[in-house]
């Protein structure tokens, strides 16, 4: 039986659109495993009640991913109270690292109530072969949370898969994007234990 306490929260830039409500996606199978879910359940929730609803939703899934916009503090606070792990996606730019400061502060505040809350940066939309891509990790070195070793590069298949309403893995199972997401999945599983 899955542990209903294992939730994953991604706070921004992995979402396709910033909205005032959040989307909780639950898979009846293993979202973070080698097998991708065949079915997604979506829930709309008020910005301040995610922490109350997520444990019940988690009973239906192995993992719950809460994906919300970065600049809605009430939503972020509620999601942080429901999360075991917060993933902070940052693009490889000084601006993105600077912009993540607000989320870092919210996580620090949430740890007063949830000391076991873990957080990590995920370098997202890295442009392969560029200087700024190579320097992204160094820019995160001064942050209070680690950066996962895994990085997700900017790939056309991500845009194509969104347009098709599918996962990159479904569009091109052996592509670099699918391998990066599988590696990210494994890294998250390892952090969660």
C-alpha positions in Angstrom: 0.0 0.0 0.0 1.4 3.4 -0.9 2.3 5.8 1.8 -0.3 8.6 1.5 2.2 11.1 3.1 4.4 11.0 0.0 3.5 14.2 -1.9 5.6 16.1 -4.4 5.1 19.8 -5.0 6.6 21.7 -7.9 6.1 25.4 -7.4 6.5 26.9 -10.9 7.9 26.9 -14.4 6.9 23.3 -14.8 3.3 24.4 -15.0 1.8 25.2 -18.3 -0.1 28.2 -17.1 -0.2 30.2 -13.9 -3.6 30.1 -12.4 -5.2 31.2 -9.2 -6.2 27.6 -8.4 -4.0 24.6 -8.4 -4.0 21.3 -10.1 -3.5 18.2 -8.1 -2.8 15.2 -10.3 -3.0 11.7 -9.0 -2.1 8.5 -10.8 -3.5 5.2 -9.8 -0.2 3.7 -10.8 3.3 4.9 -10.3 3.8 8.5 -11.5 7.4 8.5 -10.5 8.3 5.0 -11.6 9.4 3.5 -14.8 5.8 3.1 -15.9 4.0 6.2 -16.6 0.3 6.5 -15.6 -2.4 5.6 -17.9 -4.9 7.8 -16.2 -4.7 11.2 -14.4 -7.2 12.5 -11.9 -7.3 16.2 -11.6 -8.7 18.2 -8.7 -9.4 21.9 -8.4 -8.9 23.2 -5.0 -9.3 26.5 -3.2 -5.8 28.1 -2.6 -5.9 27.7 1.1 -7.3 24.2 1.5 -4.7 22.0 -0.4 -3.1 20.9 2.9 -6.5 19.7 4.1 -7.5 17.9 0.9 -4.1 16.4 -0.3 -3.9 13.6 2.4 -7.4 12.3 1.3 -6.5 12.5 -2.4 -3.2 10.7 -1.7 -5.2 7.6 -0.6 -6.1 7.1 -4.3 -2.5 7.3 -5.6 1.1 6.4 -5.0 2.2 10.0 -5.4 0.4 13.4 -5.6 2.0 16.2 -7.6 0.8 19.7 -6.7 1.6 22.1 -9.5 0.9 25.7 -8.8 2.0 29.2 -9.9 5.0 30.7 -8.2 3.5 34.1 -7.1 0.4 33.1 -5.2 1.6 33.0 -1.6 -1.7 31.6 -0.1 -1.6 28.6 -2.5 2.1 28.0 -2.0 1.7 28.0 1.8 -1.1 25.5 1.7 0.8 23.3 -0.8 3.9 23.4 1.4 1.9 22.2 4.4 0.8 19.2 2.3 4.2 18.4 0.8 7.0 16.1 1.8 9.3 17.4 -1.0 9.3 20.7 -2.7 10.9 20.9 -6.1 11.9 24.4 -7.2 12.4 24.5 -10.9 14.8 27.2 -12.1 15.9 28.1 -15.5 19.7 28.5 -15.8 19.8 32.3 -15.3 20.7 34.6 -12.5 17.2 36.1 -12.8 15.5 32.7 -12.1 17.8 32.0 -9.1 16.9 35.5 -7.8 13.2 35.0 -8.5 13.2 31.8 -6.4 14.0 33.8 -3.3 10.3 34.2 -2.4 9.8 30.4 -2.6 12.9 29.8 -0.5 11.4 32.1 2.2 8.0 30.4 2.1 9.7 27.0 2.5 11.7 28.3 5.5 8.5 29.6 7.1 6.7 26.3 6.4 9.5 24.4 8.1 8.4 26.0 11.4 5.2 23.8 11.1 6.7 21.0 9.1 10.4 20.6 10.1 10.6 17.4 8.0 9.8 19.3 4.8 12.5 18.8 2.2 13.3 21.0 -0.8 15.6 20.9 -3.8 16.2 22.9 -6.9 15.7 21.4 -10.4 17.6 23.0 -13.2 14.9 23.2 -15.9 15.0 24.3 -19.6 18.8 24.2 -19.7 20.1 24.9 -23.1 22.7 22.2 -23.9 26.2 23.4 -24.8 25.9 27.0 -23.5 28.0 28.8 -21.0 24.9 29.8 -19.0 23.8 26.2 -18.9 27.1 25.2 -17.4 27.1 28.0 -14.9 23.6 27.3 -13.6 24.7 24.9 -10.9 27.3 27.4 -9.6 24.6 30.0 -9.3 22.7 27.7 -7.0 25.6 26.9 -4.7 24.8 29.7 -2.3 21.2 28.6 -1.9 20.0 26.9 1.3 18.7 23.9 -0.6 20.6 21.5 -2.8 20.2 21.2 -6.5 19.3 17.8 -7.8 22.1 16.4 -10.0 19.6 15.7 -12.8 18.8 18.6 -15.1 16.0 18.9 -17.7 17.0 20.5 -20.9 15.0 22.6 -23.2 13.7 20.2 -25.9 11.3 20.6 -28.7 9.5 17.3 -27.8 8.2 19.0 -24.6 6.3 21.6 -26.7 5.2 18.9 -29.2 3.9 16.6 -26.4 1.9 19.4 -24.7 0.3 20.3 -28.0 -0.6 16.6 -28.5 -1.8 16.3 -24.9 0.7 13.6 -24.2 3.9 13.0 -22.2 7.3 13.3 -23.9 7.7 9.6 -23.1 4.5 8.8 -25.1 5.6 10.9 -28.1 9.1 9.6 -28.3 9.9 6.9 -25.7 13.6 6.8 -26.4 14.3 10.5 -26.8 16.7 12.5 -24.6 13.7 14.3 -23.0 12.1 11.0 -21.9 15.5 9.9 -20.4 15.9 13.2 -18.5 12.4 12.9 -17.0 13.1 9.2 -16.1 16.3 10.4 -14.4 14.4 13.1 -12.6 11.8 10.6 -11.5 14.5 8.4 -10.1 16.2 11.3 -8.3 12.9 12.2 -6.7 12.3 8.6 -5.6 15.7 8.6 -4.0 15.1 11.8 -2.1 11.7 10.5 -0.9 13.3 7.2 0.2 
